[in-house]
Amino acid sequence: MENIIDKLLEIDRQACELVEHATRQRDSQAANLAAVREEIYTAAMDKARAKAEEYRQAVREGTARQAAALAAGYEKNRAALERAYNDGCSGWVDTIVQHCTRL
């Protein structure tokens, strides 16, 4: 009878060791999973930030090109108006003076 109790105690001790080992493995795997999850999240966020920065840069370049085109168009219109003014200002002044003095 004592032999059976010793065997049962040995089996119980081995079962406790197996449970402890399994618990340690589970905890280790959970920590490993958390580290892998964090690594995947970090990689995804880095990739998303890089894409966002590429998009920002493309938008900045497009905006700069558009601003340069608008500035060139503005300068062209300003020069045309200035030429028109310089070419016709004396005639316009004479016409205005004639209209005002005829009254």
C-alpha positions in Angstrom: 0.0 0.0 0.0 2.8 2.3 0.8 4.4 1.6 -2.6 1.1 2.6 -4.3 1.0 5.9 -2.3 4.6 6.6 -3.2 3.8 6.0 -6.9 0.8 8.2 -6.7 2.8 11.0 -5.0 5.5 10.6 -7.7 2.9 10.8 -10.5 1.4 13.9 -8.8 4.8 15.5 -8.5 5.5 14.8 -12.2 2.1 16.2 -13.1 2.8 19.4 -11.1 6.2 19.8 -12.9 4.5 19.3 -16.3 1.9 21.9 -15.4 4.6 24.3 -14.2 6.6 23.7 -17.4 3.6 24.2 -19.5 2.7 27.4 -17.7 6.3 28.7 -18.2 6.1 27.9 -21.9 2.7 29.5 -22.2 4.0 32.7 -20.5 7.1 32.6 -22.7 5.0 32.2 -25.8 2.7 35.0 -24.7 5.7 37.3 -24.2 7.1 36.3 -27.6 3.8 36.9 -29.2 3.6 40.3 -27.7 7.1 41.1 -29.0 6.2 39.9 -32.5 2.9 41.8 -32.4 4.9 45.0 -31.4 7.4 44.4 -34.2 4.7 44.0 -36.8 2.9 47.1 -35.6 6.1 49.1 -35.6 7.0 47.9 -39.1 3.5 48.7 -40.4 3.6 52.2 -38.8 7.0 52.9 -40.2 5.8 51.9 -43.7 2.7 54.0 -43.3 4.7 57.0 -42.2 7.1 56.6 -45.1 4.1 56.5 -47.5 2.6 59.5 -45.9 5.9 61.4 -46.2 6.2 60.4 -49.9 2.6 61.7 -50.4 3.4 64.9 -48.6 6.5 65.5 -50.7 4.6 64.8 -53.9 1.9 67.3 -52.8 4.5 69.9 -51.9 6.2 69.5 -55.3 2.9 69.7 -57.1 2.0 72.8 -55.1 5.3 74.4 -55.9 4.9 73.7 -59.6 1.4 75.1 -59.5 2.5 78.2 -57.6 5.3 78.7 -60.2 2.9 78.4 -63.1 0.4 80.8 -61.5 3.2 83.3 -60.7 4.4 83.1 -64.4 0.8 83.6 -65.6 0.4 86.6 -63.2 3.7 88.1 -64.4 2.7 87.6 -68.0 -0.7 89.4 -67.4 0.9 92.1 -65.4 3.5 92.8 -68.2 0.7 92.8 -70.8 -1.4 95.3 -68.7 1.7 97.5 -68.1 2.5 97.5 -71.9 -1.2 98.4 -72.7 -1.1 101.2 -70.1 2.3 102.5 -71.4 1.2 102.3 -75.0 -2.2 104.0 -74.5 -2.0 106.2 -71.4 -1.4 109.4 -73.2 -4.2 108.7 -75.7 -6.5 107.8 -72.8 -5.6 111.0 -71.0 -6.3 113.1 -74.1 -9.6 111.3 -74.7 -10.7 111.9 -71.1 -9.7 115.5 -71.2 -11.6 116.1 -74.4 -14.7 114.4 -73.0 -14.5 116.5 -69.8 -13.9 119.8 -71.6 -16.7 119.4 -74.2 -19.3 119.5 -71.5 
